[in-house]
């Protein structure tokens, strides 16, 4: 069909039909756009063409994004993951893939440029009906947003989709009794040894599980009593942490275990992959030995052991990440430790967490009030700080002094 021109000054769009569907053909800054308007109605086509032209002039439209936007959601999601492999850590890619599972089930064959705000709202209701919490729904909607942005489509629905309100929680902090129960339970069985080592490191360093799994021996300085985290979820996560006596002892044991299988190279993983072989007597587990030890590959997970040992400790539902919260909470409630020091040790710490825990300790409040009243020598750090922590649980503050975690 012969083309029809629409002109507004220098803005010109050629409209034409292909199999009853209207298409637009125009150029912006020397780049040609030839795309379907997905309508058989000419008046709707004119309106759609106006929007496409405006998007192109604002830099919100490209040939590649238009091709991407015409893909079925399932295919678009797979292409999105491929492009993210160069940008994200392997663990983050795995998480993105998991968050896309239900999205692909719901949107599957739907073309990306056919997804509307109403459909996204329907998706959230569908997930809520499956007893999915708002935090997970927000994370799934987040990855959907990133896919739609790849196709230059999110801006058209952004104002209609606000994040769901999440519970005012930042994780669970263990009490001293719960911490003792956890570590005592973890030490009961040889098959829980790796989870025990990881738990001790998290509680004494504030490290995340992904950071622990990514540790190599080049990151551990046993002579200098320090640990370097070179790769983290955020740039703020890259940091150097002094080793407490407990953490030092764990790394010594891990090093000894690794040396049983040969020379230890600097690029070997501290938590390397292995296959456990268990021995039984009268159906009762009597021991375990490690086989297929591969120091060039990091361990995949200790999730199964974690679930069993937390149940044994009476802490069912405790996440491994809660150990990081426990360590940070202990630091923030210690009056001798500044927020800046906590951030230097823990990396990224949300303001919500700081607001919740920074000044709730009774000793911290007492020290602050004594400083205001002129007792002592006028500084919080020089007022009484309550019972001292055991020397086995210490880090260094911003003044070079060791303080308890």
C-alpha positions in Angstrom: 0.0 0.0 0.0 1.2 3.4 -0.8 2.8 5.3 2.0 1.1 8.2 3.8 3.2 11.0 5.2 2.5 12.8 8.5 4.5 16.0 8.9 5.0 18.4 11.8 7.6 20.9 10.7 10.6 18.8 10.1 9.1 15.8 11.9 8.0 13.3 9.2 6.6 9.8 9.6 5.7 7.5 6.8 2.7 5.3 7.7 2.0 2.1 5.7 0.2 -1.2 6.1 1.6 -4.7 6.2 -0.9 -7.6 6.5 -3.6 -5.1 7.8 -1.2 -3.8 10.5 0.0 -0.2 10.5 3.8 0.4 10.4 5.8 3.6 10.8 9.0 4.6 8.9 11.0 7.6 10.0 14.5 8.8 10.7 15.9 10.7 13.7 19.5 12.1 13.7 20.4 9.9 10.7 19.1 6.7 12.2 16.2 5.0 10.5 13.3 3.4 12.4 11.0 1.0 10.7 8.6 -0.6 13.1 5.2 -2.1 13.7 2.6 0.0 15.5 0.6 -3.2 16.5 -2.7 -1.8 15.4 -5.1 -2.1 12.5 -6.8 1.3 13.3 -5.4 4.3 11.5 -6.2 6.8 14.2 -4.5 4.6 16.8 -1.6 4.3 14.4 -1.1 8.0 14.2 -1.1 8.3 18.0 1.3 5.4 18.3 3.6 6.9 15.7 3.7 10.2 17.5 4.8 8.3 20.7 7.5 6.3 18.9 8.9 9.5 17.2 9.0 11.3 20.5 10.8 8.4 22.2 13.3 8.3 19.4 14.0 12.0 19.7 14.5 11.6 23.5 16.9 8.7 23.0 14.5 6.2 24.5 14.2 4.1 21.3 16.7 2.2 19.3 16.6 -0.4 16.6 18.0 -3.1 18.9 15.6 -2.2 21.7 12.7 -2.4 19.3 13.8 -5.9 18.1 14.1 -6.9 21.8 10.7 -5.5 22.6 9.1 -7.7 20.0 10.4 -10.9 21.6 8.2 -13.2 23.7 8.9 -12.6 27.4 10.5 -16.0 27.9 12.9 -15.4 25.0 13.6 -11.8 26.1 14.3 -13.0 29.7 16.9 -15.5 28.4 18.6 -12.8 26.3 18.6 -10.4 29.2 20.4 -13.0 31.4 23.1 -13.4 28.7 23.8 -9.7 28.6 24.0 -9.6 32.4 26.7 -12.3 32.6 29.5 -9.8 32.0 28.0 -7.4 34.6 27.1 -9.6 37.6 28.8 -12.3 39.7 27.8 -15.9 39.1 25.8 -16.0 42.3 23.9 -12.9 41.3 23.1 -14.3 37.8 21.8 -17.5 39.6 19.5 -15.3 41.7 18.2 -13.3 38.7 17.4 -16.6 37.0 15.5 -17.8 40.0 13.5 -14.6 40.2 12.5 -15.0 36.5 11.0 -18.5 37.0 7.5 -17.4 38.0 7.7 -14.4 35.7 8.3 -16.7 32.7 5.5 -18.9 33.9 3.0 -16.0 34.0 4.1 -13.9 31.0 5.6 -16.8 28.9 4.6 -16.2 25.2 3.4 -12.6 25.7 5.4 -10.2 23.6 7.4 -7.8 25.7 5.8 -4.7 24.1 2.3 -6.1 24.9 2.9 -6.2 28.7 0.9 -3.5 30.4 0.9 -2.1 33.9 -2.4 -3.9 34.6 -0.8 -7.2 33.7 2.0 -6.5 36.1 -0.5 -5.7 38.9 -2.3 -8.9 38.0 1.0 -10.8 38.4 1.6 -9.3 41.9 -1.9 -10.4 43.0 -1.2 -13.9 41.5 2.0 -14.2 43.5 0.4 -12.9 46.7 -2.3 -15.6 46.3 0.5 -18.1 46.4 1.5 -16.9 49.8 4.5 -15.0 48.4 5.7 -12.2 50.6 6.0 -8.5 49.5 9.8 -8.6 49.6 10.0 -11.5 47.0 7.3 -9.9 44.9 9.3 -6.7 44.8 12.4 -8.5 43.8 10.6 -10.3 41.0 9.1 -7.1 39.8 12.5 -5.6 40.0 14.0 -8.1 37.5 10.9 -7.6 35.3 11.6 -3.9 35.4 15.1 -4.5 34.2 14.0 -6.6 31.3 11.4 -4.0 30.3 14.0 -1.3 30.5 16.2 -3.3 28.1 13.3 -3.0 25.6 12.8 0.8 26.5 9.3 -0.1 27.8 9.4 0.5 31.5 8.9 4.3 31.4 5.4 4.0 30.1 4.2 2.1 33.2 6.6 3.2 35.9 4.2 5.8 37.5 1.5 3.1 37.9 3.7 0.6 39.7 5.0 1.4 43.1 6.9 -1.1 45.3 4.8 -3.0 47.8 5.4 -2.1 51.4 7.6 -4.6 53.1 7.7 -5.5 56.8 9.9 -3.3 58.9 12.6 -5.8 59.5 16.2 -6.1 58.5 16.9 -9.6 59.7 17.3 -11.5 62.9 20.0 -10.9 65.5 21.0 -13.8 67.7 21.0 -13.4 71.5 24.2 -14.7 73.2 22.4 -17.8 74.3 21.2 -18.5 70.7 24.6 -17.9 69.3 26.1 -20.5 71.8 23.3 -23.0 71.0 24.0 -22.6 67.3 27.8 -23.1 67.5 27.4 -26.0 69.9 24.9 -27.8 67.6 27.1 -27.1 64.6 30.1 -28.8 66.3 28.1 -32.0 67.0 28.4 -33.8 63.7 31.3 -34.0 61.2 29.0 -33.4 58.2 28.2 -30.0 59.6 31.9 -29.0 59.9 31.8 -26.7 56.8 28.7 -24.9 58.0 30.2 -24.5 61.4 33.4 -23.0 60.0 31.3 -20.6 57.8 29.1 -19.6 60.7 32.1 -18.8 62.9 33.6 -16.6 60.1 30.3 -14.8 59.5 29.8 -14.1 63.2 33.4 -12.8 63.6 33.7 -10.8 60.4 30.2 -9.6 59.3 30.8 -11.4 56.0 28.0 -12.4 53.7 27.6 -16.0 52.6 28.6 -15.2 49.0 31.7 -13.4 50.2 32.7 -16.4 52.3 32.2 -18.8 49.3 34.3 -16.5 47.1 37.3 -16.4 49.4 40.7 -17.5 48.1 43.8 -18.2 50.1 45.4 -15.1 48.5 42.7 -13.1 50.5 43.8 -14.6 53.9 46.9 -13.2 55.6 47.5 -15.4 58.6 50.7 -13.7 59.4 49.2 -10.2 59.4 45.9 -11.4 61.0 43.8 -9.8 58.2 41.3 -10.8 55.7 40.7 -9.0 52.3 37.3 -9.0 50.6 38.1 -8.2 47.0 34.7 -8.9 45.5 31.3 -8.1 47.0 27.7 -7.2 46.2 28.6 -3.5 46.3 31.7 -1.5 45.9 31.4 -0.6 49.6 31.8 -4.3 50.3 35.4 -4.4 49.2 37.4 -4.1 52.4 40.1 -5.4 54.8 39.0 -6.9 58.1 41.3 -7.8 61.1 40.9 -11.4 62.2 39.6 -12.1 65.6 41.2 -15.1 67.5 38.1 -17.2 66.7 38.2 -16.4 63.0 42.0 -17.0 62.9 41.6 -20.4 64.4 38.9 -21.3 61.8 41.2 -20.4 59.0 44.0 -22.4 60.5 41.7 -25.5 60.6 40.6 -24.9 57.0 44.2 -24.5 55.9 45.1 -27.8 57.6 42.2 -29.6 56.0 43.2 -28.2 52.5 46.8 -29.3 53.0 45.7 -32.9 53.5 44.9 -33.0 49.8 48.2 -31.5 48.5 49.8 -28.1 48.1 47.7 -25.1 48.6 48.0 -22.4 45.9 47.0 -18.7 46.4 44.2 -18.9 43.8 42.6 -22.0 45.6 39.3 -21.4 47.2 39.2 -21.5 51.0 35.8 -23.2 50.9 36.5 -25.6 48.0 34.0 -28.1 46.6 34.2 -31.7 47.9 32.2 -34.9 48.2 31.5 -36.2 51.7 31.5 -40.0 52.3 29.8 -41.1 55.5 30.4 -44.2 57.5 27.7 -46.0 59.5 27.4 -48.6 62.3 24.0 -50.2 62.9 22.4 -47.4 60.8 24.1 -44.8 63.0 26.4 -42.3 61.5 29.9 -42.7 63.0 32.1 -40.6 60.8 32.7 -38.8 57.5 35.6 -38.3 55.2 36.1 -35.9 52.3 36.7 -37.1 48.8 36.7 -35.4 45.3 38.3 -32.3 46.9 38.7 -29.6 44.1 40.3 -26.4 45.4 39.9 -24.7 42.0 36.1 -24.7 42.4 34.2 -23.0 45.2 31.6 -24.8 47.3 28.1 -24.6 45.9 26.1 -24.5 49.2 25.9 -25.7 52.8 22.1 -25.2 52.8 21.2 -28.7 53.6 23.5 -28.9 56.6 22.4 -25.4 57.7 18.8 -26.5 57.8 19.5 -29.5 59.9 21.9 -27.9 62.4 19.6 -24.8 63.0 16.7 -27.2 63.7 18.9 -29.1 66.1 19.8 -25.8 67.9 16.1 -24.9 68.2 16.6 -22.0 65.6 14.4 -23.3 62.8 14.0 -20.6 60.1 17.3 -18.8 60.9 18.9 -17.7 57.7 22.7 -17.8 57.3 22.5 -14.1 56.4 21.1 -13.4 59.9 24.6 -14.1 61.2 25.8 -11.0 59.4 23.0 -9.1 61.0 23.9 -10.5 64.4 27.6 -9.4 64.1 26.6 -5.9 62.8 24.1 -5.5 65.6 26.7 -6.3 68.2 29.0 -3.7 66.8 26.4 -1.0 66.5 25.2 -1.5 70.1 28.8 -1.2 71.4 29.3 2.3 72.6 33.0 2.2 71.8 32.4 1.6 68.1 31.4 4.4 65.7 29.1 3.9 62.8 32.0 4.7 60.5 34.0 1.9 62.0 31.0 -0.5 61.5 30.8 0.4 57.9 34.5 0.0 57.4 34.2 -3.6 58.8 30.9 -4.6 57.3 30.9 -2.7 54.0 27.5 -1.6 53.0 25.1 -1.1 56.0 21.7 0.3 55.3 20.6 3.5 57.1 17.5 1.6 58.3 19.8 -0.9 60.1 21.9 1.9 61.5 18.8 3.8 62.7 17.4 0.7 64.3 20.5 -0.5 66.2 23.0 2.3 66.5 21.8 3.7 69.8 19.6 1.1 71.5 22.1 -0.3 73.9 21.6 0.7 77.5 25.4 1.2 77.9 25.5 3.4 74.9 22.7 5.6 76.1 24.3 5.8 79.6 27.6 6.8 78.2 26.1 9.5 76.0 24.2 11.0 78.9 27.3 11.0 81.1 29.2 12.8 78.4 26.5 15.5 78.1 26.5 16.0 81.9 30.3 16.5 82.0 31.2 13.3 83.8 34.5 11.6 82.9 36.5 13.6 80.5 33.6 14.5 78.2 33.9 11.8 75.5 31.7 8.8 75.0 34.5 6.5 74.3 36.0 7.3 77.7 32.9 6.6 79.8 32.1 3.2 81.2 30.9 0.8 78.5 29.5 -2.1 80.5 31.0 -5.6 80.8 33.9 -6.3 78.5 33.6 -8.8 75.8 35.8 -11.9 75.8 39.1 -11.4 74.0 38.2 -14.1 71.5 35.5 -11.8 70.0 37.3 -8.6 69.0 37.7 -6.2 66.0 39.7 -3.0 65.7 37.9 0.3 65.9 38.8 3.5 64.0 41.3 4.4 66.8 43.1 1.1 66.5 41.6 -0.4 69.6 40.2 -3.9 69.7 36.5 -4.0 70.5 34.0 -6.9 70.9 31.7 -8.2 68.2 
